[in-house]
Amino acid sequence: MSDIQRGVIEGFQGTWGSGLGFLVVSGVPVPCDNGSTVRALEGCFGDVIGPAHSVDNVNGGHIGKEIFYSLDDMGMILEAFTPVDEAPPELMEAWEKSQV
């Protein structure tokens, strides 16, 4: 398992069809796959996608949500995220162990 990070989603940056986006978590722009990340955010939180396939970074359902997330094996691209309030016990335990 990759190192587990924890933070609050502040926004998403990317352009339609660009392939690469950035999920801004606690002030850090985390590189990610644009389309699949937006779809995952929409599926998880709702009200993320606004008019003209844009991400609503003002009133979107993802803003202010606390998540656990990990990067790929090279530590460069978002691998996965889980809302903290939906994290299974195993993820909470792994996070706690990583903090010592």
C-alpha positions in Angstrom: 0.0 0.0 0.0 1.3 3.5 -0.8 1.8 6.1 1.8 -1.6 7.3 3.1 -2.2 11.0 3.1 -5.0 12.9 4.7 -6.4 16.3 3.8 -9.3 18.5 2.9 -10.4 19.0 -0.7 -10.1 22.7 -1.7 -10.8 22.4 -5.4 -10.0 20.8 -8.7 -8.0 22.2 -11.6 -8.0 20.9 -15.1 -9.4 21.4 -18.6 -11.9 19.3 -20.5 -10.0 16.7 -22.5 -6.6 17.6 -21.1 -6.0 14.2 -19.5 -4.2 15.7 -16.5 -5.8 17.5 -13.6 -5.0 18.5 -10.1 -7.0 17.7 -7.0 -6.1 20.5 -4.6 -5.9 18.9 -1.1 -5.0 21.1 1.8 -3.2 23.6 -0.5 -1.3 20.9 -2.4 -2.2 20.3 -6.1 -2.1 16.5 -6.4 -1.7 15.4 -10.1 -4.5 13.0 -11.2 -6.3 11.6 -14.3 -8.7 14.4 -15.1 -11.8 12.6 -16.3 -11.8 9.6 -14.0 -11.1 11.8 -10.9 -14.0 14.2 -11.7 -16.3 11.2 -12.3 -15.1 9.7 -9.0 -15.7 13.0 -7.1 -19.1 13.3 -8.7 -20.0 9.7 -7.8 -18.8 10.1 -4.2 -20.0 13.6 -3.3 -22.4 14.7 -6.0 -22.9 18.3 -7.3 -19.3 18.4 -8.6 -19.9 18.8 -12.3 -21.3 22.2 -13.3 -22.4 23.7 -16.6 -20.4 22.9 -19.8 -18.6 19.9 -18.1 -16.8 22.2 -15.7 -16.1 21.5 -12.0 -17.9 23.7 -9.5 -15.2 24.8 -7.2 -17.4 27.1 -5.3 -20.5 25.1 -4.4 -19.4 21.6 -5.5 -20.1 18.7 -3.2 -16.4 17.9 -3.0 -15.3 21.2 -1.4 -14.4 21.0 2.2 -14.5 17.2 2.3 -11.8 15.4 4.3 -10.2 12.5 2.5 -7.6 9.8 2.8 -5.6 9.5 -0.5 -2.6 7.7 -1.9 -0.3 8.2 -4.9 0.9 5.7 -7.4 4.0 3.6 -6.9 6.2 6.4 -8.2 4.6 8.9 -5.9 3.4 11.1 -8.7 -0.2 10.6 -9.6 -3.4 10.2 -7.4 -4.1 6.5 -7.0 -7.2 6.5 -4.9 -9.2 8.5 -2.3 -11.7 7.7 0.4 -13.8 10.1 2.4 -12.6 10.0 6.0 -16.2 9.5 7.2 -16.6 6.4 5.0 -13.2 4.9 5.7 -13.2 1.2 6.7 -11.5 0.2 10.0 -8.5 -1.2 8.1 -7.8 2.2 6.4 -8.1 4.1 9.7 -5.7 1.6 11.3 -3.2 2.0 8.5 -3.4 5.8 8.7 -2.9 5.7 12.5 0.1 3.4 12.2 1.6 5.7 9.6 1.5 8.7 12.0 3.9 7.2 14.6 
